[in-house]
Amino acid sequence: MKPIWLVDDDESIRWVLEKALARQNLVTRSFSNARDALAALESETPQVLVSDIRMHGISGLTLLQKVKELHPGLPVIVMTAFSDLDSAVAAFQGGAFDYLAKPFDLDKAVELIRRALEESLREINVEQVSSETPEILGQAAAMQDVFRAIGRLAQSNVTVLITGESGTGKELVARALHKHSPRSAQPMISLNTAAIPKDLLESELFGHERGAFTGAQTARRGRFEQAEGGTLFLDEIGDMPFDLQTRLLRVLSDGHFYRVGGHQPIKSNVRVIAATHQNLESRVQQGLFREDLYHRLNVIRLRIPSLRERRDDIPILTRHFLMQSAQQLGVESKRMSESAMQFLSQLNLPGNVRQLENLCNWIVVMAPGQTVEIKDLPPELLESADASAMILSAQTVANNDSVAAPVDLKNGLTPLSSMVESHEPNVTSAIGAGAASWVELLEQEASSLLEANRPEIMDDLSKQFETILIKTALKFTHGRKNDAAIRLGIGRNTITRKLAELGIDSKE
C-alpha cells in the first residue's frame, strides 16, 4: 500500500497526524509545502493526500486542483483553521473527498483518513466500473434471463410485448432489441401512447393530410412513416383508446395504413415493440383492450423483473447513477458507505430503477460530504415503519464486511430485557433465534410489562435499547468510543454522556 501524504506548513500538525496514523500501522510521508508535494507527484503517488488549505506559497486549493488534474481518483482531504463556508464550498467544488476544520478531533481525523483509504483501495473504482457502461446494467439472475432473450431475438423481426412495473427499464430493453436486430441501421421511433391526448394520438401514429382538420396547414408524416424500415416502440400500449386499437390491428395484420384525411393506403415495413405495466389479460376481460390485438402483440413476451427481484444489482446501479449525475452536474461523484449501500439494497423501491436514479440525483445534490452515510439519505426513506430495523441490520452486515445483499428482517431477536440481563453485547448473535421479528418481540415485552403494571416502561426499555446498541458498537470498534459514536451516527459528547448515564464500562 502506498503512503498517506501529509501537507501542512505547521510542523506540530504534521507530527500529531504522523504519530496517530503510525499507531494504526499506516505509513506516512510529510511535506511542509505544496510545492514539494507537487514535485514528488511527478514520480510517485500517495494512497491518500491530506493537505492544509492556507499555506505559504502554493495554497491547498491549488494543490487540490493540480492533483485532480493528474490523478482524478486520488482521495484528497483538505483542512484549514478557517472553517468558513467559502473554503468548504471551494474544497468540494475542487473534488475534495472531505473537509476537516481545525482544531479537529484527532480520532475523527484518523477515522476520516481511514474512510478515504478504504475508498482508494477498493478493487473496482467507480470510474473504472462506468468507463464502458453497457446499454443495460444487471448481474442478477433475473436480468441474465432478459439478456439471453435479447440475444435469441437478435436476428428476428418478430413483434415483442415487454411487460413489467413502471420504472423497470422497458424502453432500454426495446432499444437493445432494436440495436441488435437487422434493422439497427434504420431509425427507432418511440411513442408513449398514454402521454398523447386521444384526439391527437391518431395523427401522431399515422400522420395527416393537409386540411384533414382545423390547424392542419401542411401534410405530416406519422410515427409509422418516420420508423419506416426500423422499429416503432409503443410504450404504455394498455392505455391506447379502443378505436385506435382497431387501426393498429389493421397495420399489424396487412401492413397498410391511411393518414388522417387520406385516401391512399401507405405500405408499412416496421417492426412493432410494445410495452405496458398493466395486465393486458385483465383489460381484455374488462372489454378495455381488443383480444385480437392482444394476440397480435403477444407473439413474444418479455417480462422485465422489478428491482425487488434483482437486489444484487442495486449497488452497481447506484454507483452508475451517482457518477452519471455527477458528470451531468460537473461535480465529484459521491460514494456510498457500506452500511448506506446495504440499507438501499433492502428498500422495496416501488418506482424501481427510475426511483433509484432519482434518489441518486438527490444524493449528489443534497447529501453532505463525499461519502454518504445512512443519516444523509432523504428523510422519507428513514421514516418508514421498518426503517430502524433496516438501519440496524444494514450497519450490522456492513460492520461484518458482508456483501450488500438483502437482509431478512423477519428473523427474530431475543427480547431486549433478556439480552441486557445476560449482558450480551452482540446483537447479531441473537439473529435467527426464532420466527418473530425483534419488533414483534419488543411488542410482546411491552405488553407483558404493561399487564404487570410496571412503572416507567418507556424509560426502562429505552435504556435497554441504547445499552445494547452502544455495547455492540463498542465491541465492533474494540472499545474506541469515537469510532463507536461515528458508527451509531451520534456525537462524541453524546456517547460519553450515555456511557455515564447507563453505567457502561467502555473497556468491557
ROMAR-492507 format. One record per residue (C-alpha): residue in one letter; z, y, x. Coordinates in steps of 0.05 Angstrom, whole numbers, padded with zeros to 5 digits, always signed. Each point is the difference from the previous one (the first is absolute). Example, Ala and Ser with C-alpha at 12.3 -4.5 7.8 and 13.67 -1.06 7.14 Angstrom:
<kollos>
A+00156-00090+00246/S-00013+00069+00027/
</kollos>
This chain:
<kollos>
M+00000+00000+00000/K-00017+00070+00025/P+00056+00050+00013/I+00023+00054-00048/W-00016+00069+00027/L+00050+00057-00007/V-00026+00071+00009/D+00052+00056+00000/D+00017+00057+00047/D+00074-00011-00015/E+00026-00051+00051/S+00062-00016-00042/I-00043-00020-00060/R-00042-00045+00044/W+00061-00032+00031/V+00034-00014-00067/L-00062-00032-00029/E-00013-00041+00063/K+00071-00029-00001/A-00002-00014-00076/L-00067-00035+00005/A+00021-00039+00062/R+00057-00029-00041/Q-00053-00026-00047/N-00037-00032+00059/L-00057+00049-00008/V-00037+00027+00061/T-00010+00075+00004/R-00038+00050+00043/S+00020+00074+00000/F-00039+00064+00010/S+00028+00070+00006/N-00063+00033-00026/A-00062-00015-00041/R-00048+00012+00057/D+00026-00059+00040/A-00002-00044-00062/L-00073+00018-00013/A-00017-00015+00073/A+00033-00069-00006/L-00040-00014-00064/E-00064+00000+00041/S+00020-00067+00031/E+00051-00032-00047/T+00027+00004-00071/P+00070-00008-00029/Q+00021-00043-00059/V+00033+00060-00033/L+00003+00073+00021/V+00060+00045-00015/S-00011+00074+00014/D+00036+00065-00009/I-00040+00055-00034/R+00022+00063+00036/M-00007-00009+00075/H-00020+00043+00059/G-00076-00001+00010/I-00037-00047-00047/S+00036-00008-00067/G+00016-00065-00033/L-00049+00015-00057/T-00056+00009+00051/L+00021-00065+00033/L-00001-00034-00068/Q-00071+00026-00013/K-00025-00026+00068/V+00034-00067-00009/K-00031-00010-00069/E-00069+00017+00028/L+00008-00053+00055/H+00041-00053-00037/P-00002+00010-00076/G+00044-00062-00013/L+00056+00019+00048/P+00065+00017-00039/V+00027+00069+00021/I+00069+00024-00019/V+00011+00075+00007/M+00069+00033+00007/T+00022+00072+00003/A+00062+00043-00005/F-00037+00044-00049/S+00001-00043-00063/D-00043+00048-00040/L-00051-00017-00052/D-00060+00026+00040/S+00016-00047+00059/A+00008-00060-00046/V-00065+00014-00037/A-00038+00012+00065/A+00027-00065+00029/F-00021-00042-00060/Q-00068+00035-00005/G-00010-00017+00073/G+00012-00074-00014/A+00072-00008+00022/F+00033-00066-00018/D+00064+00037-00019/Y+00041+00062+00013/L+00069+00004+00032/A+00041+00064-00003/K+00050+00017+00055/P+00058-00011+00004/F-00014-00070-00023/D+00042-00061-00013/L-00012-00047+00059/D+00001-00063-00042/K-00049+00031-00048/A-00046+00020+00057/V+00001-00071+00028/E-00014-00030-00068/L-00059+00047-00009/I-00028-00019+00068/R+00008-00073-00018/R-00039+00010-00064/A-00056+00034+00039/L+00002-00057+00050/E-00006-00053-00054/E-00059+00038-00029/S-00033+00003+00069/L+00010-00074+00012/R-00030-00024-00066/E-00053-00052+00013/I-00047+00031-00051/N-00007+00075+00005/V-00017+00036-00065/E-00062+00030+00032/Q-00023-00067+00026/V+00009-00033-00067/S-00042+00052-00035/S-00052+00014+00054/E-00047-00049-00033/T+00025-00003-00072/P-00036-00052-00042/E-00028+00020-00067/I+00056-00036-00036/L+00069-00011+00032/G+00036-00065-00015/Q+00029-00060+00036/A+00038-00033-00058/A-00026-00066-00027/A-00017+00032-00067/M-00047+00049+00034/Q-00031-00054+00044/D-00025-00032-00065/V-00033+00066-00018/F-00033+00005+00068/R-00026-00071-00006/A-00030+00016-00068/I-00034+00062+00028/G-00029-00043+00056/R-00028-00051-00049/L-00032+00056-00041/A-00029+00034+00061/Q-00072-00021-00012/S+00003-00001-00076/N-00025+00049-00052/V+00043-00030-00055/T+00040+00045-00048/V+00074+00003+00019/L+00060+00019-00044/I+00059+00025+00042/T+00068-00002-00034/G+00069+00023+00022/E+00054+00051-00013/S-00012+00074+00010/G+00003+00021+00073/T-00015-00069+00030/G-00065+00022+00033/K-00054-00026-00047/E-00050+00053+00022/L+00011-00018+00073/V-00017-00072-00016/A-00062+00022-00038/R-00023+00041+00061/A+00012-00060+00045/L-00042-00044-00047/H-00056+00052+00004/K+00005+00010+00075/H-00007-00075+00014/S-00055-00012-00051/P-00076+00001+00009/R+00002+00068-00036/S+00043+00034+00053/A-00058+00045+00024/Q-00006+00028-00071/P+00050+00047-00035/M+00064-00021-00034/I+00016+00045-00059/S+00069+00001-00033/L+00019+00022-00070/N+00068-00001-00032/T-00016-00011-00073/A+00070+00022-00021/A-00007+00067+00035/I-00063+00023-00037/P+00003+00027-00072/K-00032-00047-00050/D-00056+00048-00019/L-00020+00009+00073/L+00007-00071+00024/E-00067-00023-00027/S-00036+00055+00036/E+00039-00015+00064/L-00021-00073-00002/F-00072+00005-00023/G-00020+00072+00012/H-00035+00045-00050/E-00067+00033-00013/R-00009+00074-00005/G+00020+00026-00068/A+00036-00065-00019/F+00060+00042-00022/T+00026+00070+00003/G+00006+00022+00073/A-00049-00052+00027/Q-00045+00050+00034/T-00031-00051+00047/A-00007-00075+00004/R+00055-00035+00038/R+00006-00068+00033/G+00059-00042-00020/R+00043-00046+00043/F-00045-00060-00011/E-00059+00037+00029/Q+00042+00029+00057/A+00022-00071+00019/E-00071-00029-00002/G-00005-00057+00049/G+00074+00004+00015/T+00066-00010-00036/L+00031+00034-00061/F+00076-00004-00002/L+00029+00011-00070/D+00074+00011+00005/E+00048-00008-00059/I-00055-00036-00040/G+00051-00019-00053/D+00002+00072-00023/M-00074+00006-00013/P-00016+00021-00072/F-00024-00057-00044/D-00068+00029-00016/L-00016+00010+00074/Q+00020-00072+00014/T-00062-00020-00041/R-00046+00042+00044/L+00032-00027+00064/L-00009-00071-00026/R-00074+00013-00011/V-00010+00023+00072/L+00037-00061+00027/S-00041-00045-00046/D-00072+00024+00011/G+00006+00050+00057/H-00028+00059-00040/F+00032+00064-00029/Y-00020+00066-00031/R+00022+00069+00019/V+00035+00040-00055/G-00057+00030-00040/G-00051-00042+00037/H-00053-00047-00028/Q-00024-00035+00062/P+00040-00060+00026/I+00023+00004+00072/K+00005-00064+00040/S+00066-00008+00037/N+00012-00039+00064/V+00075+00010+00008/R+00058-00047+00015/V+00059+00016-00046/I+00071-00008+00023/A+00052+00016-00053/A+00076+00008+00006/T+00058+00005-00047/H+00076-00001-00001/Q+00000-00023-00072/N-00002-00070-00030/L-00072-00003-00026/E+00013-00065-00037/S+00053+00035-00042/R-00046+00060-00012/V-00054-00049-00023/Q+00049-00032-00049/Q+00020+00069-00025/G-00073+00018-00012/L+00001+00056+00052/F-00048-00034+00049/R-00064-00038-00013/E+00007-00074+00014/D-00072-00007+00022/L+00008+00058+00049/Y+00064-00032+00026/H-00037-00064+00016/R-00057+00039+00033/L+00049+00036+00046/N+00046-00060+00012/V-00050-00040+00042/I+00046+00002+00061/R+00071+00025-00009/L+00038+00026+00060/R+00074+00014-00011/I+00034+00049+00048/P+00074-00016+00011/S+00053+00052-00013/L+00041+00027+00059/R+00059-00042-00025/E-00042-00062+00016/R-00017+00022+00070/R+00065+00032+00026/D-00017-00023+00070/D-00055+00053+00001/I+00047+00059-00016/P+00018+00014+00073/I-00073+00002+00025/L-00022+00041-00061/T+00058+00048+00011/R-00017+00011+00073/H-00073+00010-00018/F+00014+00051-00055/L+00051+00038+00043/M-00051+00008+00056/Q-00057+00016-00048/S+00041+00055-00034/A+00023+00028+00067/Q-00073+00004+00024/Q-00020+00036-00063/L+00056+00051+00008/G-00008+00006+00075/V+00071-00021+00016/E+00035-00055+00038/S+00005-00066-00038/K+00068-00019-00027/R+00032-00067+00015/M+00043-00043-00046/S+00065-00029+00026/E+00009-00075-00008/S+00050+00009-00058/A-00045+00051-00035/M-00060-00046+00006/Q+00041-00059-00026/F+00022+00043-00059/L-00072+00019-00017/S-00020-00074+00004/Q+00050-00017-00054/L-00023+00054-00050/N-00039-00021-00062/L-00051+00056+00005/P-00034+00000-00069/G-00055+00046+00026/N-00015-00051+00054/V-00039+00022+00062/R-00016+00068-00031/Q+00073+00014-00011/L+00017-00022+00071/E-00054+00047+00027/N+00028+00058-00040/L+00070-00017+00025/C-00025+00002+00072/N-00031+00068-00013/W+00067+00025-00025/I+00036-00029+00062/V-00048+00035+00048/V+00011+00067-00033/M+00074-00003-00022/A+00038-00050+00044/P+00039+00033+00057/G-00010-00025+00071/Q-00052-00048+00026/T+00038-00064-00015/V+00012-00009-00074/E+00066-00031-00023/I+00017-00025-00070/K+00038+00064-00016/D-00064+00040+00014/L-00040-00034-00056/P-00011+00034-00068/P+00064+00004-00042/E-00031-00036-00059/L-00010-00063+00043/L+00074+00001+00019/E+00026+00011-00071/S-00023-00065-00031/A+00051-00050-00026/D-00008-00048+00058/A-00010+00052+00054/S+00069-00008+00032/A-00008-00076+00004/M-00071+00007+00028/I+00022+00051+00052/L+00057-00045+00023/S-00046-00060+00003/A-00054+00040+00038/Q+00050+00026+00051/T+00030-00070+00009/V-00068-00032+00011/A-00023+00055+00047/N+00063-00005+00041/N-00012-00074+00008/D-00070+00015+00028/S-00033-00034-00059/V-00073+00010-00019/A-00010+00048-00058/A-00004-00052-00056/P+00025+00000-00071/V+00075-00009-00006/D+00026-00042-00058/L+00049+00047-00033/K+00022-00054-00048/N+00037-00039+00053/G+00074+00005-00012/L+00055+00033+00040/T+00073-00020-00002/P+00044+00049-00039/L+00019+00063+00038/S+00074-00013-00008/S-00003-00070+00031/M-00042+00026+00058/V+00051+00054+00016/E+00059-00047-00008/S-00031-00048+00049/H-00018+00059+00046/E-00072-00025+00002/P-00040+00055+00036/N-00069-00031-00008/V-00031+00011-00068/T-00060-00042+00017/S+00043-00063+00006/A+00013+00004-00074/I-00073+00004-00020/G-00024-00062-00035/A+00069-00022-00021/G-00020-00007-00073/A-00051+00016-00053/A+00031+00066-00023/S-00016+00065+00035/W+00054+00039+00034/V-00007+00054-00055/E+00015-00053-00053/L+00059-00025+00040/L+00025+00071+00006/E-00006+00007-00075/Q+00041-00064-00009/E+00053+00025+00048/A+00004+00067-00036/S+00006-00035-00068/S+00056-00045+00025/L+00039+00060+00028/L-00009+00038-00064/E+00024-00058-00042/A+00062-00004+00045/N+00013+00074-00012/R-00001+00014+00075/P+00007+00075+00016/E-00047+00041+00044/I-00056-00052-00002/M-00054+00049+00020/D+00039+00022+00062/D+00017-00072+00021/L-00071-00027-00007/S-00030+00061+00034/K+00047-00010+00060/Q-00018-00073+00004/F-00074+00016-00003/E+00005+00053+00055/T+00043-00046+00043/I-00052-00055-00003/L-00058+00047+00017/I+00036+00033+00058/K+00027-00065+00030/T-00070-00031-00005/A-00032+00060+00033/L+00051+00000+00056/K-00013-00074+00012/F-00074+00013+00007/T+00011+00058+00047/H+00054-00036+00041/G+00052+00051-00020/R-00041+00062+00016/K+00022+00049-00055/N-00057+00049+00008/D-00053-00055-00004/A+00035-00029-00061/A-00001+00069-00034/I-00074+00007+00014/R-00015-00069-00029/L+00040+00016-00062/G-00032+00069-00008/I+00066+00038+00005/G+00027+00051+00050/R+00043-00016+00060/N+00058+00041-00028/T-00006-00038-00066/I+00006-00069+00032/T+00059+00023+00043/R+00035+00025-00063/K-00016-00064-00038/L+00028-00043+00056/A+00065+00037-00005/E+00003+00000-00076/L-00017-00074-00006/G+00042-00023+00059/I-00058-00032+00036/D+00006-00015+00074/S-00068+00013+00031/K+00018-00047+00058/E+00009-00061-00045/
</kollos>
